[in-house]
């Protein structure tokens, strides 16, 4: 079975209940950013082009080893031979777990070579979580990239799912797989990430190759990335931002520095590493940006971070006060407020924060990245004057076909509505979960986009003067805690399984910034 057997086709998605008149209004009001981009190459192909010109150029480093472009490409091809020997092929799902490091990046490139689909299975997860992810993803094998033997949680999780566990170390000495990457088309599923759900079962969001590559190009364009740049790879494997952090520098001949957890969660140690290894681009959740500023005060931050060009904040709302401190204390490094759902290949907006933004109570999340269409819509029966942070919609995503009065309407600038995303970035839906796919994904009525799909985010936004969007909160019970997407209903559903629990309600209470161990 391949991943395609677990996904809904475009014709099986519901149509958005919206009148022809409102379709035309939405088209006219949409935020769009067309941009030429070649979305047909595999990342491994781009890596090997750099390797052919300058094989000794540094590509990836972690806490224990460094790989040149030639060494990275060779390791990817050896791993591809191992994967094919173990049954991986076009459309199959290969899970990758273990420690974050250079081997994970080589494994991703190997999965591209054999035409399979990548799904992370973090070695720090409980074994039960690993079992669930492997089972629901339909993985044919689990590749353990750990350096010191088999990772216990991965081994137990693989046994629970009945999936073969293969160690990346077994590729040593194998010949490299010959030939080009098996890319059947830009719409080929490339990776799957599991997000929070409201039924106690996380959702496996599937992203296409073209969506992933478009996001990589968007980062290159908006951050003006070149071969001189180095990106800190800090995100756990289960986070969508880990994808671009691992791959984006390789598209332009730059460097990836995988930062181990011990350093990533120690602000001073992290800042020292950024300075010592000439890292130019960092992305953190706002909570960690705040801690970084706190821990570097009162000493000038430029002492350790003088070479930093960009800080991206994502995963949770960026407080205005944190942005104010960054602009004051780090004037040489731009601050980007980024926003996007996993289902749409990661970020769909970027906004470079300016001093003028600090007058707002909530910072803009910006304008669309390249080849992305954004629509702000509201239900026809919503009472909406543009001043509320609540869209007035229940967020149930039922996809009904009610009359025009109950259908969706385009919001004028300043009006609050729900954000819908179209364009090349929109993913394929949730693997094996057709009901929840139909709740969030629709046939795109607005444009003949490459995917033909429209994604309902569940986020309330409004367009500010000048066109930038402002995030105003959720229209459902989903929350973000330290960048982790959580459905309160999911937590309630899990607690409800305990035989001693009769009823349960989960709420979020803010006790201020906390530190990870």
Secondary structure, DSSP 8 states (H G I E B T S, - for coil): --GGGGS--GGGSEE----HHHHHHHHHH-EE--------S-HHHHHHHHHHHHTTSEEEE-SS-EEEHHHHHHHHHHHHHHHHHTT--TT-EEEEEESSSHHHHHHHHHHHHHT-EEEEEETTS-HHHHHHHHHHHTEEEEEE--SSS--HHHHHHHHHHT-EEEEGGGGTT-----S------TTSEEEEEEE--SSSS-EEEEEEHHHHHHHHHHHHHHTT--TT-EEEE-S-TTSTHHHHHHHHHHHTT-EEEE--HHHHT-HHHHHHHHHHTT--EEEE-HHHHHHHHHHH-SS-THHHHTT--EEEE-SS---HHHHHHHHHH-TTSEEEEEE--GGGTS--EEEE--GGGGGSSS-EEEEE-TTEEEEEEEETT----S--S--S-----------TTTSEEE--TT--EEEEEEETT---EETT-HHHHHHHEEE-SS---SS-EEEEEEEEEEE-TTS-EEEEEESSSEEEETTEEEEHHHHHHHHHTSTT-S---------------
